[in-house]
Amino acid sequence: MKHLARLIVFSLLVSSVNVWASPLPKTKKVSKLYVSHFENVLGTSMEIKVKAGSEKQAAVAETAALKEIERLSSILSGYDVNSEFSKWMKTSNEAKHISPELFEVLNLFDQWKERSGGALDASAQVINKLWKEAAAKQTLPTQEQMNNAVAQVQSQHWLLNAQTQTATHLNNAPLMLNSFAKSYIIKHAADAAMATEEVNAAIVNIGGDIVVAGNLKETVEISDPKADAENDAPLDKLLVSNKAIATSGNYRRGELINGQWYSHIIDPRTGIPAGNVISATVVSPNATDAGALASAFNVLSPKESMELASTIPGTEYMIITKEGERITSKGWEALEIPAEKKIKPSAKPADQWNDYELIVNLELAQLPGFGRRPFVAVWVVDQDKNPVRTLSVWFNKDRWLHELRAWYSTCYLKVSADAGGVGSVSSATRSAGKYSLKWDGKDDKGNYVKPGKYTIFIEAAREHGTYQLLNEEMNLGTKPLTATLTGGTEVASASIDYRKKQ
């Protein structure tokens, strides 16, 4: 009996030792979303979000994406005289061996020119150049000039040989690969980020065209083409996962001739700037398809757009006409996030806010290469220096938010910073570093303020780097006012326009 008891005790001791000697289960790393903003990327702004197990790995993924963008830009850019595309453009009637990427994009242009019935054409640059010259002279192009430009567009510009992977440049018409090359690059950049260890998801947004990849559902706001300030209410909100979204429209770029706005999007078939559609947004599994369709839909009739979209499975779209009509695909509604109920302000607007709005325009200084965007805050205080309204705060790391020291000391405890919104924004492409914000006359609680003196502040700071603070006092009543602020290291220029509602 004693022997049996000793065996039991011994067995228990051995079991205890084995338990304590066993390795503890590894703690699973919790993935977080890391966000960065850049300027001067493909001529516009860029936001990249990486969901990773550590900030270090997110930085590795971000670097991989930037390198891929730089690599592909050096191949496809029509603005870089040293790019492969620009060098090939200088050749004539000679079969040149080109990179797989350039061959693929040229081949895609051939396909999309046919599929869109000529609505997409790399040589539309011929007509764009004609309208830019017309804008400089403030005289519309003649019909003869447009006919000649269209004839040049409709000629064959290159000949591809898939077996030898060569391209023969056939004429001297100016070419640009803008229609969907950006979407092509975005997809490759997202793939490069996703190939990084410990990365679960990546979102790359360049100039409003977006790829969402991996284990993440992203809220995407669609900019209203008739209310284009950064803080304007979006036209729609979508929930997007493992798809691409592209928006094209005439509300950010174009030419003003004798007071009339002409879109930068040209119908290559007629030589006339597109005008019946002011915005088109496309969601599709393939980024190149999304970019090509969004551009083509600004030129095609809604019926033609619907027929073209039906040939690409999984594609949804929203088209806004110049009359304000909204045309959507059958599956668009399934992507939408239900609109939140608006809380009515407790007070009616003071007289001037029925007719007036205040616009803050700012242009960030451009750094060489891909420059990180500084933290920026824009806010309003009354004549007693009390904070009235924070229009926007842009940042990506909470721990450096105090670098916006004027805003932080004045407004931080009064409002919650939102990094410019939780989701992504799809819009027509803006020029790099150029932003506008709108003040509708409401305070942070949603109530309209009274007429009087208010000061608008613009603050920009880098993490332990340069700093800039601009401000302008304005007496807001029933008369339009404008002010130009002196630029500096971070904010190159800024202006404030208190105006009648557009």
Number of C-alpha atoms within 10 A of each C-alpha: 6 6 7 9 10 11 12 11 11 12 12 12 12 11 12 11 11 11 11 9 9 8 8 8 6 6 6 7 10 9 17 17 17 20 19 16 20 19 27 20 20 20 16 17 24 25 21 24 23 31 26 25 19 17 15 10 19 27 18 15 29 26 15 20 27 18 14 21 23 18 14 21 21 18 20 23 21 20 14 14 13 13 18 19 25 19 13 19 20 11 15 14 12 13 19 17 15 18 14 10 14 21 19 14 17 20 18 17 20 19 12 20 17 13 13 19 14 18 23 28 26 21 22 28 22 22 29 24 13 16 28 17 15 17 18 11 12 15 12 14 18 9 10 9 14 18 15 13 24 21 14 20 24 14 12 13 17 17 17 18 14 11 6 11 16 19 23 20 21 17 16 12 18 18 18 18 20 18 22 26 24 24 27 22 25 28 26 18 28 30 22 20 31 25 14 18 13 16 23 20 25 31 30 29 26 30 25 25 29 32 31 27 24 18 13 18 17 17 19 24 23 25 25 20 22 14 15 19 19 16 16 16 13 19 12 15 20 21 15 20 19 18 20 28 32 34 30 30 27 24 21 15 16 19 21 16 17 11 8 7 15 20 21 22 25 27 23 27 19 15 24 20 22 21 20 16 22 25 29 29 28 29 27 24 19 19 28 24 23 31 28 26 33 29 25 28 33 31 27 22 13 18 9 14 20 18 10 17 20 12 10 15 9 13 23 24 26 19 26 22 17 14 9 13 10 12 15 18 15 10 12 16 13 10 16 16 14 10 8 6 6 6 7 9 13 10 11 12 17 16 13 17 23 13 14 21 19 21 18 21 17 20 18 22 20 18 12 8 12 18 16 18 26 24 23 25 25 21 21 23 20 18 13 9 11 12 21 20 23 23 21 20 22 20 24 18 13 9 9 15 22 14 20 24 18 16 24 15 11 14 20 17 9 14 12 10 19 12 19 17 14 11 14 24 24 24 28 27 21 17 17 20 20 18 16 17 19 21 21 20 23 18 18 14 11 15 16 19 19 16 15 11 14 20 19 19 20 22 23 26 25 19 15 8 8 12 19 16 20 16 16 15 15 18 14 21 17 15 11 13 15 12 14 12 16 12 18 15 14 23 26 16 17 22 17 21 16 22 16 16 11 8
